[in-house]
Amino acid sequence: MSEKFEFKTKKEKNWLLGLLRSEVVDITFTKKDGSERIMKCTLLESKIPSDKMPKGTEKAKNDEVLPVFDIENDGWRSFRWDSIRQINFTIGG
């Protein structure tokens, strides 16, 4: 039986946010329909096309979800913090 890690504290969430701001990360999560998805995503500005950059400083409307840029689908997607199953990344990748 594998133990599920949940991002509940601000420190845990900030760790993942920091990682996403510096790397492209493969995040495996469970979608609303119950299926599993692996998303190659980032918040690293140099990896986000200029026409896709967020406009202004609009705050996320829901603290339960994290919007990220999906590298493979070239657009913004989000997932729930409590749906994360696995995180894979290469430092300096």
C-alpha positions in Angstrom: 0.0 0.0 0.0 1.5 3.3 -1.0 1.1 6.4 1.2 -0.4 9.4 -0.5 1.4 12.7 0.1 -0.8 15.8 0.1 0.3 19.4 -0.4 -1.5 20.9 2.6 0.9 23.4 4.2 2.1 26.7 2.7 5.7 25.4 2.9 4.8 22.3 0.9 2.9 24.3 -1.8 5.7 26.9 -2.0 8.3 24.1 -2.6 6.3 22.9 -5.6 5.7 26.4 -6.8 9.4 27.2 -6.6 10.2 24.0 -8.5 7.7 24.9 -11.2 9.1 28.4 -11.5 12.6 27.0 -12.2 12.0 23.7 -14.1 9.7 21.8 -16.3 8.0 19.2 -14.1 6.0 16.0 -14.9 3.1 15.9 -12.6 0.9 12.8 -12.4 -2.5 13.6 -11.0 -6.0 12.2 -10.9 -8.5 14.1 -13.0 -12.1 14.8 -11.9 -13.4 11.8 -14.0 -11.1 9.5 -12.0 -8.6 9.0 -14.8 -4.9 9.6 -14.3 -2.9 12.2 -16.3 0.7 13.0 -16.6 1.2 16.7 -17.5 4.6 18.2 -18.5 4.1 21.7 -17.0 5.9 24.8 -15.7 5.7 28.3 -14.4 9.1 29.1 -15.8 8.6 32.3 -17.8 11.3 31.4 -20.4 9.3 28.3 -21.3 5.9 30.1 -21.7 5.3 31.8 -25.1 4.9 35.6 -24.7 1.4 35.5 -26.1 0.4 33.0 -23.5 1.8 34.9 -20.5 -0.8 35.9 -17.9 -2.0 39.5 -18.2 -1.8 41.5 -15.0 -1.5 40.2 -11.5 -4.8 38.4 -11.2 -4.9 36.2 -8.1 -6.1 32.6 -8.4 -9.7 32.3 -7.6 -9.4 28.9 -5.9 -6.7 27.9 -3.5 -7.6 24.3 -4.1 -6.2 24.3 -7.7 -2.9 25.3 -9.2 -2.8 26.8 -12.7 0.3 25.8 -14.7 1.4 26.0 -18.3 1.1 22.7 -20.1 4.1 22.4 -22.4 2.7 19.6 -24.6 -0.7 21.2 -25.1 0.7 24.8 -25.3 -1.9 26.2 -22.9 -2.9 26.8 -19.3 -4.3 23.9 -17.3 -4.9 23.3 -13.7 -5.0 20.5 -11.2 -6.1 20.1 -7.6 -3.4 20.1 -5.0 -5.1 17.0 -3.4 -5.0 15.1 -6.7 -1.2 15.0 -7.2 0.1 11.4 -7.3 3.7 11.8 -8.5 6.2 14.5 -9.3 9.2 13.9 -11.7 11.8 16.5 -12.6 15.4 16.9 -13.7 17.4 19.7 -12.1 18.7 22.0 -14.7 16.6 20.3 -17.4 
